[in-house]
């Protein structure tokens, strides 16, 4: 469950104050957040992930007000409960695909179960590339590894920042289906932040900033 109330954020004094609509999502409900560049979409995602603290308001995930947690508590909560799919792909270059997912579980303080990893790799058509280093992957494979890293620890919330903006129509549909399927499998809330209106049909809940 996700609930936000009266969220505002200001990067520096005298700069614009971002104000965000209240959000309430029950378990397994998904949300699409649309808006043009500069409107505050990524700021909202970072507030939901606990990467930024709001100037005012609250962010509650699974009955925990995350902006009230101290840094150590927040890092632990985020590592265990939040999966992030960034627009820029993040992976450990010195590790292969399998090792990247093992590292994600290790840093989440979750048990490293290779059977569960194999399952996710098969679901995302990455199993045959599991021993490949990250720099040997195609853009599409990197995208799928990013999704795998976001869901492997079975988070309560998956947050995706512009996951389709650089993709053609066919790959846009593939990535959205993968994200929704993975959220369903882990019973997570999926929130996608984007300016890409092509993915509106995938969501029942949409807000525009």
C-alpha positions in Angstrom: 0.0 0.0 0.0 1.3 3.5 -1.0 -0.1 6.7 0.4 1.2 10.2 -0.1 -0.2 13.4 1.3 0.5 17.1 0.6 3.9 16.4 -1.0 6.0 19.4 -1.9 9.7 19.7 -2.8 12.0 22.6 -3.4 15.6 22.1 -4.5 16.9 25.5 -3.4 15.3 28.5 -1.8 13.9 30.9 -4.3 13.5 28.1 -6.9 10.1 26.8 -7.9 8.2 24.6 -5.4 7.0 21.3 -6.8 3.5 20.3 -5.5 2.2 16.9 -6.1 -1.3 15.4 -6.0 -2.1 12.9 -3.2 -1.6 9.2 -4.2 -3.4 6.2 -2.6 -2.7 2.7 -4.0 -3.9 -0.5 -2.5 -1.9 -3.8 -2.9 -1.2 -4.6 -6.6 -2.7 -1.4 -7.9 -0.6 0.3 -10.5 -0.2 4.0 -11.4 1.0 5.9 -14.5 2.3 9.5 -13.9 2.5 11.6 -17.1 3.9 15.0 -17.6 6.2 17.0 -19.8 9.9 17.5 -19.1 10.8 19.7 -16.1 7.4 19.3 -14.5 8.8 17.2 -11.6 8.1 13.6 -12.6 11.6 12.3 -11.6 11.5 14.4 -8.4 8.3 12.6 -7.5 9.8 9.2 -8.2 12.8 10.1 -6.0 10.5 11.2 -3.2 8.6 7.9 -3.5 11.9 6.0 -3.4 13.2 7.9 -0.4 16.1 9.3 -2.5 14.8 12.8 -1.6 13.1 14.1 1.5 10.0 16.2 0.9 9.9 19.8 2.0 6.4 19.1 3.3 4.1 16.1 3.4 4.5 12.4 3.8 5.3 9.3 1.9 3.9 6.1 3.4 4.7 2.6 2.1 3.3 -0.5 3.8 2.3 1.7 6.8 5.8 3.1 7.2 6.3 6.8 6.8 9.6 6.6 5.0 10.5 10.3 5.1 10.6 10.0 8.9 13.2 7.3 8.9 16.8 8.0 9.7 19.3 7.3 6.9 20.3 3.8 8.0 16.7 2.7 8.5 15.7 4.2 5.1 18.6 2.5 3.3 17.5 -0.8 4.8 13.8 -0.2 4.0 14.6 0.8 0.4 16.9 -2.1 -0.2 14.2 -4.6 1.0 11.0 -3.1 -0.3 11.6 -0.9 -3.4 12.7 -1.9 -6.9 14.0 0.9 -9.1 14.2 0.9 -12.9 16.1 4.0 -13.9 16.1 5.6 -17.3 19.9 5.2 -17.4 20.7 1.5 -17.0 22.6 0.7 -13.8 24.6 -2.5 -13.5 28.0 -3.5 -12.1 30.2 -3.6 -15.2 32.8 -6.0 -13.7 30.1 -8.7 -13.0 28.1 -10.9 -15.3 24.3 -11.0 -15.4 23.9 -13.8 -12.8 26.4 -12.1 -10.5 24.6 -8.7 -10.8 21.4 -10.4 -9.5 23.2 -12.2 -6.8 24.7 -8.9 -5.7 21.3 -7.2 -5.7 20.0 -9.9 -3.3 23.1 -9.6 -1.1 22.7 -5.8 -0.8 19.0 -6.3 0.0 20.0 -8.7 2.7 17.9 -11.4 1.1 18.8 -15.0 0.8 20.6 -15.7 -2.5 18.5 -18.5 -4.1 19.8 -19.4 -7.6 16.6 -21.2 -8.4 14.7 -17.9 -8.0 17.3 -16.1 -10.1 17.0 -18.7 -12.8 13.2 -18.3 -12.9 13.5 -14.5 -13.3 16.1 -14.9 -16.0 13.9 -17.3 -17.9 10.9 -15.0 -17.6 12.9 -12.2 -19.0 14.6 -14.2 -21.8 18.1 -13.6 -20.2 19.0 -17.2 -19.1 21.3 -17.9 -22.1 23.2 -14.6 -21.3 23.6 -15.2 -17.6 27.4 -15.6 -17.8 27.8 -12.6 -20.1 29.4 -9.4 -18.8 27.3 -6.3 -18.8 29.3 -4.7 -21.6 28.5 -7.6 -23.9 24.7 -7.1 -23.6 22.5 -5.3 -26.2 20.3 -2.3 -25.2 17.3 -4.6 -24.9 19.1 -7.1 -22.8 20.3 -4.3 -20.5 16.8 -3.1 -20.2 15.6 -6.6 -19.2 18.5 -6.9 -16.7 17.4 -3.6 -15.2 13.9 -5.0 -14.7 15.3 -8.2 -13.3 17.4 -6.3 -10.8 14.3 -4.3 -9.8 12.2 -7.4 -9.0 14.6 -10.1 -7.9 14.3 -9.2 -4.2 10.4 -9.2 -4.5 9.9 -5.6 -3.5 6.6 -4.1 -2.4 6.9 -1.2 -4.9 8.5 -1.1 -8.4 9.3 2.4 -9.6 10.2 3.0 -13.2 11.6 6.2 -14.7 10.9 6.7 -18.4 11.4 3.0 -19.1 10.1 3.2 -22.7 11.0 6.7 -23.9 13.9 5.5 -26.1 12.1 2.4 -27.5 10.2 1.8 -30.7 6.5 0.8 -30.5 7.1 -3.0 -30.4 9.8 -2.9 -27.7 7.7 -0.4 -25.8 4.9 -2.9 -25.5 7.3 -5.7 -24.6 8.9 -3.7 -21.8 5.5 -2.6 -20.3 4.2 -6.2 -20.4 7.3 -7.4 -18.7 7.0 -4.7 -15.9 3.3 -5.4 -15.3 3.9 -9.2 -15.3 6.7 -9.0 -12.9 4.7 -6.7 -10.6 1.9 -9.2 -10.6 4.2 -12.1 -9.8 5.7 -10.3 -6.8 2.3 -8.7 -5.8 3.9 -5.3 -6.0 2.7 -1.8 -6.8 4.1 -0.5 -10.1 4.5 3.2 -10.6 5.8 4.4 -14.0 6.8 8.0 -14.5 7.0 9.1 -18.1 6.1 11.6 -20.8 5.4 8.6 -23.2 1.6 8.6 -23.7 1.8 5.3 -25.7 1.7 3.4 -22.5 -1.6 4.9 -21.2 -3.6 1.8 -22.3 -1.7 -0.4 -19.9 -3.0 1.5 -16.8 -6.3 2.1 -15.2 -4.9 4.7 -12.8 -3.3 7.8 -14.4 -2.4 11.2 -13.1 -0.9 14.1 -15.1 1.4 16.6 -13.4 
